[in-house]
Amino acid sequence: MSRPFPTDGRLFLTDGGIETTLIFHNGVDLPHFAAFHLLRDTAGREILARYYLPYLMIAQNSGTGFILESPTWRASADWGKKLGYSKGALAAANFEAINLMKELRLDYETRQTPIVISGCVGPRGDGYDPGAVMSVQEAEAYHREQIVSFSQTDADMVTAITMTNTQEATGLARAALKMGMPVVLSFTVETDGKLPTGQSLSEAIEQVDQETDGYPAYYMINCAHPTHFEAELSKRGDWVNRIRGLRANASRMSHAELDEAEYLDDGNPSEFGRQHADLRSVLPNLNVIGGCCGTDHRHIREIADCCGPEGETADRGGSSIAAA
């Protein structure tokens, strides 16, 4: 058997803001926002498994596909070192994260709800601030270790979340290419729709495509509210067709405001769902939708209701991946 891949065109849901949900709704301590740290014991592993269940049920009830994004956004060398992980222990954590995703897929995948496993990679630095930007070569070397780990598991692809600059995104894509792993790049943008470096989203996508011979399977936008980037998308161009995914914030706050906020702004889930339905008119290939900071299963349910299977384009054909 084979299962659809997101580039086939059918609608795939994914989860919401895992870190903000665990911290603010579940009262879980996540040092350095590192959800993968929970994998170190049975209790933490069960917390993570329970986190994904509402989203899997929404996908099943809606008849959509689902992307299981591993809780490994912080499971790279610099962040692992801050948490006391050796190189071997960090690799083991990435393996364990994908094993958990595989178990969930075995339990919840159906013919109507194919499940794709994605190894999540985060930025070397902060997800809001590019800080000291690496060279392409440095980024490739840095992210290679985590991508090598994923390549030795049942992960179907790698997704790089909250990329703040093109150098890191390009280096990461080149590392994935060398390991033969399909890769998705998700940029974060500020309230003006531009990357934290000031580069436009269109320029960033076009530059990475040029420097990687178009290797990324597709691009996403995440960690920004829909109102922050809708004007940028109205500029049109071939680059818009490369965007298949959105994982937006629930809040309209800027990144600086979110950093200083003492409470979780979960926005308006109903409005959030409608905004995504509207965005499908300017993003013709949009078919991977989840949430980021402040979102939870309520927001994803509204997205499913507003963007459900009737909007799918599965009959257009495309690639597929073999079932494990």
Buried (B, 14 or more C-beta within 10 A) or exposed (E): EEBBBBBBBBBBBBBBBBBBBBBBBEEBEBEEBBBBBBBBEEEBBEBBBEBBEBBBBBBBEBBBBBBBBBBBBBBBBEBBEEBEBEEEEBBBBBBBBBBBBBEBBEEBBEEEBBBBBBBBBBBBBBBBEBEEBBEBEBBBEBBBBBBBBBBEBBBBBBBBBBBBBBBBBBBBBBBBBEBEBBBBBBBBBBBEBBBBBEBBBBEBBBBBBEBBEEBBBBBBBBBBBBEBBBEBBEEEEEBBBBBBBBBBBBBBBBBEEBEEEEEBBBBEBBEBBBBBBBBBEBBEBBBBBBBBBBBBBBBBBBBBBBBBBEBBBBEEEEEBBEEE
